[in-house]
Amino acid sequence: MIPQSFIQDLLARVDIVEVIERYLPLKKGGANYFACCPFHGEKSASFSVSPTKQFYHCFGCGAHGSAISFLMEYSGLGFIDAVKELASNVGMEVPQDDFTPNRDRVREQSLTELMAQAARFYKEQLKRSPIAIDYLKGRGLTGEIAARYGLGYAPEGWQALQAAFPDYSAASLLECGLVLENEQGRRYDRFRDRIMFPIQDQHGNVIGFGGRVLGKGEPKYLNSPETPIFEKGRELYGLVQARQAIRDQECVLVVEGYMDVVGLAQFGVGNAVATLGTAATPHHIQKLLRLTDRVVFCFDGDAAGRRAAGRALEVSLEHLADNKTLTFLFLPEEHDPDSFVRAEGPDAFRAAMNRAQPLAEFLLAELKKDVDLATAEGCARLVHEAKPLVTRIGAPLLRLQVIKMLAETAGFTQAEIEQSFGLKNASAMPRRNDEPPPFDDFGRGGFDRGGFGNRGDFGGNNGSWGNGGFRGKRRQGLPRLPPRQAPQSAIETLLKLVVQHPVWAARLPIDLLPGDTPEGLALIAIVDAMSVGDLPTHGVAALTEHYRDTPHAAAVSRAAAQLDDNTIDETAIERVFNDTLYKLEADLIEKEIVVLNAKDRESPLNTAEKQRLKELISAKQRLKPRPKASDS
């Protein structure tokens, strides 16, 4: 893990406006900067960047976050890589910690430079090889597409790379997989007489190659081996070139071959990437779902293609979210993506993508194909074989829907399936927000700890806001309408205020904070962090990053996403804070009065309960109504 202290120092050093301006043209508008959102299609500039909060927010699709979040979303970087990139821009050295065990950065840089040198050599050789050029032309590729993807050619000779590397015996050539060495110590090129497809990381550095044989021969495709800079299970071919098209079309297409990627791009289908001669991995899925909300896996329609699709489905299950869509496209057996788009055209291919089979349907179809549902044994077998897959689905609502579909297919009730899977009965309705919480002695405070009876305990306190949620892109072809906002509760308002002014956490009476809501739990965590001096107080971005990957990340991020420089006038915000605390106290007292009165209707209260009810009513009378602060 990167130390939190370093993350906070980094965010204090970088300027989010400068970071985002490298990728988007920003225009000043009042206190903030604006642009058209890069994460969803729009014509008006609804993407706002706040230099004071060091935070961005799109009022159209809801995307929001810090400079780190922007690089992760825009460039598809992981958290660590985004931190590294920001740190390098401001001359900071990321501490060597568990996230980079025994990795020599200088060595990696030298290997990357060698791979770039090899890529330049192969590109030059392509220009000098009529046979290789004719092969690419025969596959329908133009020089423009070949240049865009950096295609090259590895000559036939055993040691052609000697022309590119005078020191052909250098250990680094062996280390990065460009050459091989036999038992006698004799070296020779790994790639010979092959079309070369450079594999790039998210920064555009060449880290490996895929080589396709020109005619007949085995293996048809030859890939670079695993090296210190190249790990097949983490990389996707063509991602650098496809990134803008993926954003524009809000969809990524995953195919199996290098030629499929460049062939589709030749026909204008530019949002395709390929796995590197290996099945899809969890790293691939995570990277793809960071880039877009819709992933289409494209496989050949034969048995091998369906097996590959099954593996992709299995590794996706834990990483699914209810705002993400994974579908599976199976082409006719005589086609691969490259041949299909050449034979049928790009419009037919896009239409096929839109008809791709949703993950839930594909999952049930695969489970049913060898099961006799006309028998009780077959229905039981279907449920038995579905359990290890369905219970792994990470998207709660999607899992619930699959359980309903499974129950209908197998002739069981939803509750029976859930019981069989060992799941809590998801069909049970949750408690409504307006129902009183269980009696809990004033939510850890009570009169005995001075939680409510004395308004002087609150001093000048703080607050927060809530609601909002992480971004969810609009459905394709439909305009996104702003959601109707429910009135905010006192605890949501309090969290929103504290996110805006973290130092106010020191003034919060912890006994007043409820532990039965995400916002209440987040405020308790913030107060605890403040009490031990571990709370960043220099900006919204710093606070949200502090709670990244914690149980409070969603609540804090929702509150931050709703912040607007003009939400509450700074001259009135102190009064809003105090009034919010007043309302929170009054609401909690009223809820407990309701609980005790309900209990009294069922059976008479005991002496202690009667005394408590009397104290509550007295406390309620002391809390005289106050004028409501303006909150526009």
Secondary structure, DSSP 8 states (H G I E B T S, - for coil): ---HHHHHHHHHHS-HHHHHHTTS--EEETTEEEE--TTS--SS--EEEETTTTEEEETTT--EE-HHHHHHHHH---HHHHHHHHHHHTT------TTSTT--HHHHHHHHHHHHHHHHHHHHHHHT-HHHHHHHHHTT--HHHHHHTT-EEE-SSTTGGGGT-S-TT-HHHHHTTSEEE-TTS-EEES--SEEEEEEE-TTS-EEEEEEEESSS-SSSEEE---BTTB-GGG--BTHHHHHHHHHHHT-EEEES-HHHHHHHHHTT---EEE--SS---HHHHHHHHHH-SEEEEEEESSHHHHHHHHHHHHHHGGG--TT-EEEEEEE-TT--HHHHHHHH-HHHHHHHHHT-EEHHHHHHHHHHTT--TTSHHHHHHHHHHHHHHHTT---HHHHHHHHHHHHHHHT--HHHHHHHTT---TTS----TTS-----TTTTT-GGGTSSS-GGGGTT---B-----S-----TTS-----------HHHHHHHHHHH-GGGGGG--GGGS-SSSHHHHHHHHHHHHHHTT----S-HHHHHHHTTTSTTHHHHHHHHHT--TTSS-TTTHHHHHHHHHHHHHHHHHHHHHHHHHHHHHHS---HHHHHHHHHHHHHHHHS---------
